[in-house]
Amino acid sequence: MFKYLNIENSQKGFGIVELITATFVFSIIAIIVATNFVDILNLQRRGFGAQKIQEEALFAIESMAREIRVSQVQSPDDLGCGLTSLTIDHPVNGPTVYSVSGGVINKTVGGNTFPITSAKINFARLNFCVRGSGVDDEQPRVTIVASVQTASGQEGLKFDIQTTISSRDLREEFLN
Protein backbone atom coordinates (compact mmCIF):
# COMPACT_ATOMS: atom_id res chain seq x y z
CA MET A 1 0.00 0.00 0.00
CA PHE A 2 0.91 3.51 -0.47
CA LYS A 3 1.88 5.63 2.38
CA TYR A 4 0.64 9.11 2.24
CA LEU A 5 3.10 11.64 3.35
CA ASN A 6 1.48 14.09 5.69
CA ILE A 7 3.50 17.24 5.29
CA GLU A 8 2.22 20.03 7.44
CA ASN A 9 2.63 23.56 6.25
CA SER A 10 4.56 25.18 9.07
CA GLN A 11 4.91 28.49 7.25
CA LYS A 12 1.91 30.62 8.08
CA GLY A 13 1.49 34.15 6.67
CA PHE A 14 -1.10 36.86 6.39
CA GLY A 15 -4.14 36.12 4.40
CA ILE A 16 -5.57 38.65 1.96
CA VAL A 17 -8.29 39.75 4.41
CA GLU A 18 -5.77 40.49 7.16
CA LEU A 19 -3.56 42.37 4.72
CA ILE A 20 -6.43 44.56 3.47
CA THR A 21 -7.58 45.24 7.05
CA ALA A 22 -4.08 46.26 8.18
CA THR A 23 -3.68 48.54 5.13
CA PHE A 24 -7.05 50.16 5.83
CA VAL A 25 -6.24 50.81 9.50
CA PHE A 26 -2.79 52.19 8.60
CA SER A 27 -4.36 54.51 5.98
CA ILE A 28 -6.85 55.92 8.48
CA ILE A 29 -4.09 56.57 11.01
CA ALA A 30 -1.92 58.25 8.34
CA ILE A 31 -4.80 60.52 7.28
CA ILE A 32 -5.46 61.57 10.88
CA VAL A 33 -1.78 62.32 11.50
CA ALA A 34 -1.46 64.30 8.23
CA THR A 35 -4.59 66.34 8.98
CA ASN A 36 -3.32 67.21 12.46
CA PHE A 37 0.06 68.17 11.03
CA VAL A 38 -1.57 70.55 8.53
CA ASP A 39 -3.69 72.09 11.31
CA ILE A 40 -0.59 72.63 13.45
CA LEU A 41 1.21 74.32 10.55
CA ASN A 42 -1.78 76.64 10.01
CA LEU A 43 -1.87 77.54 13.71
CA GLN A 44 1.84 78.25 13.66
CA ARG A 45 1.44 80.49 10.60
CA ARG A 46 -1.39 82.41 12.31
CA GLY A 47 0.73 82.75 15.45
CA PHE A 48 3.64 84.22 13.49
CA GLY A 49 1.24 86.57 11.70
CA ALA A 50 -0.25 87.75 15.00
CA GLN A 51 3.23 88.29 16.41
CA LYS A 52 4.24 90.31 13.35
CA ILE A 53 1.16 92.53 13.65
CA GLN A 54 1.63 93.01 17.38
CA GLU A 55 5.31 93.92 17.16
CA GLU A 56 5.02 96.37 14.28
CA ALA A 57 1.73 97.99 15.34
CA LEU A 58 2.83 98.49 18.92
CA PHE A 59 6.16 99.92 17.78
CA ALA A 60 4.40 102.42 15.49
CA ILE A 61 1.80 103.47 18.05
CA GLU A 62 4.36 103.76 20.84
CA SER A 63 6.69 105.90 18.71
CA MET A 64 3.76 108.20 17.82
CA ALA A 65 2.65 108.30 21.47
CA ARG A 66 6.16 109.19 22.65
CA GLU A 67 6.22 112.26 20.38
CA ILE A 68 2.60 113.26 21.07
CA ARG A 69 3.28 113.27 24.84
CA VAL A 70 5.92 116.00 24.56
CA SER A 71 4.35 118.01 21.72
CA GLN A 72 1.68 120.59 21.24
CA VAL A 73 -1.27 119.18 19.27
CA GLN A 74 -2.03 121.36 16.24
CA SER A 75 -4.94 119.35 14.79
CA PRO A 76 -8.42 120.66 15.62
CA ASP A 77 -10.69 118.94 18.12
CA ASP A 78 -12.55 116.00 16.59
CA LEU A 79 -14.48 113.81 19.00
CA GLY A 80 -15.89 111.67 16.16
CA CYS A 81 -12.48 110.24 15.24
CA GLY A 82 -12.73 111.52 11.69
CA LEU A 83 -9.16 112.81 11.41
CA THR A 84 -6.98 110.68 9.16
CA SER A 85 -3.85 112.69 9.91
CA LEU A 86 -2.47 114.29 13.05
CA THR A 87 -0.35 117.44 13.17
CA ILE A 88 1.79 118.14 16.21
CA ASP A 89 4.48 120.70 17.01
CA HIS A 90 7.39 118.74 18.45
CA PRO A 91 9.80 120.77 20.62
CA VAL A 92 12.87 119.46 18.76
CA ASN A 93 11.65 118.30 15.32
CA GLY A 94 9.11 121.08 14.75
CA PRO A 95 5.87 120.48 12.85
CA THR A 96 5.25 116.76 12.44
CA VAL A 97 2.38 115.04 10.60
CA TYR A 98 1.32 111.41 10.99
CA SER A 99 -0.86 109.84 8.32
CA VAL A 100 -1.49 106.52 6.61
CA SER A 101 -1.03 105.86 2.91
CA GLY A 102 -1.24 102.48 1.21
CA GLY A 103 -1.53 100.74 4.57
CA VAL A 104 1.76 102.23 5.84
CA ILE A 105 2.00 104.91 8.54
CA ASN A 106 4.06 107.86 7.34
CA LYS A 107 5.73 110.61 9.35
CA THR A 108 6.37 113.98 7.73
CA VAL A 109 8.99 116.23 9.35
CA GLY A 110 10.34 119.34 7.64
CA GLY A 111 8.80 118.38 4.31
CA ASN A 112 10.41 114.93 4.32
CA THR A 113 8.07 111.94 4.50
CA PHE A 114 9.24 108.52 5.60
CA PRO A 115 7.43 105.36 6.70
CA ILE A 116 7.46 104.25 10.32
CA THR A 117 5.89 100.85 9.56
CA SER A 118 6.91 98.25 7.02
CA ALA A 119 4.85 96.76 4.21
CA LYS A 120 4.58 93.48 6.16
CA ILE A 121 1.44 94.75 7.87
CA ASN A 122 -1.42 96.83 6.54
CA PHE A 123 -3.09 99.63 8.49
CA ALA A 124 -6.59 99.40 7.03
CA ARG A 125 -7.68 102.26 9.31
CA LEU A 126 -5.84 104.98 11.21
CA ASN A 127 -7.95 107.69 12.80
CA PHE A 128 -7.28 110.29 15.46
CA CYS A 129 -9.70 111.71 18.02
CA VAL A 130 -8.49 115.02 19.44
CA ARG A 131 -9.94 116.66 22.54
CA GLY A 132 -8.81 119.83 24.26
CA SER A 133 -6.31 121.04 21.68
CA GLY A 134 -7.71 124.57 21.57
CA VAL A 135 -8.59 124.90 25.26
CA ASP A 136 -6.02 126.50 27.57
CA ASP A 137 -7.24 124.90 30.80
CA GLU A 138 -7.58 121.40 29.40
CA GLN A 139 -4.77 119.00 28.74
CA PRO A 140 -5.01 117.86 25.10
CA ARG A 141 -5.72 114.17 24.57
CA VAL A 142 -5.29 112.21 21.36
CA THR A 143 -6.93 108.83 20.84
CA ILE A 144 -5.42 106.68 18.11
CA VAL A 145 -7.82 104.16 16.57
CA ALA A 146 -6.31 101.63 14.16
CA SER A 147 -7.25 98.44 12.36
CA VAL A 148 -4.22 96.36 11.44
CA GLN A 149 -3.94 93.18 9.40
CA THR A 150 -1.22 91.16 7.77
CA ALA A 151 -0.27 92.50 4.36
CA SER A 152 -0.54 89.10 2.68
CA GLY A 153 -3.99 88.47 4.10
CA GLN A 154 -3.40 84.71 4.02
CA GLU A 155 -3.69 84.30 7.76
CA GLY A 156 -6.93 86.28 7.91
CA LEU A 157 -5.79 88.17 11.00
CA LYS A 158 -7.12 91.60 11.86
CA PHE A 159 -6.65 93.53 15.08
CA ASP A 160 -8.33 96.71 16.27
CA ILE A 161 -6.09 98.83 18.48
CA GLN A 162 -6.95 101.94 20.45
CA THR A 163 -4.94 104.06 22.85
CA THR A 164 -5.24 107.53 24.33
CA ILE A 165 -2.28 109.84 24.93
CA SER A 166 -2.19 113.04 26.96
CA SER A 167 -0.07 115.77 25.47
CA ARG A 168 2.17 117.78 27.75
CA ASP A 169 3.55 120.81 25.95
CA LEU A 170 7.18 120.76 27.08
CA ARG A 171 8.56 123.44 24.78
CA GLU A 172 9.54 125.70 27.65
CA GLU A 173 11.39 122.85 29.36
CA PHE A 174 13.33 122.07 26.16
CA LEU A 175 14.19 125.74 25.61
CA ASN A 176 15.56 126.31 29.12
Summary of the structure (lengths in Angstrom):
residues: 176
radius of gyration: 32.3
end to end distance: 130.6
largest distance: 130.6
contacts: 457
relative contact order: 0.16
helix: 34%
strand: 35%
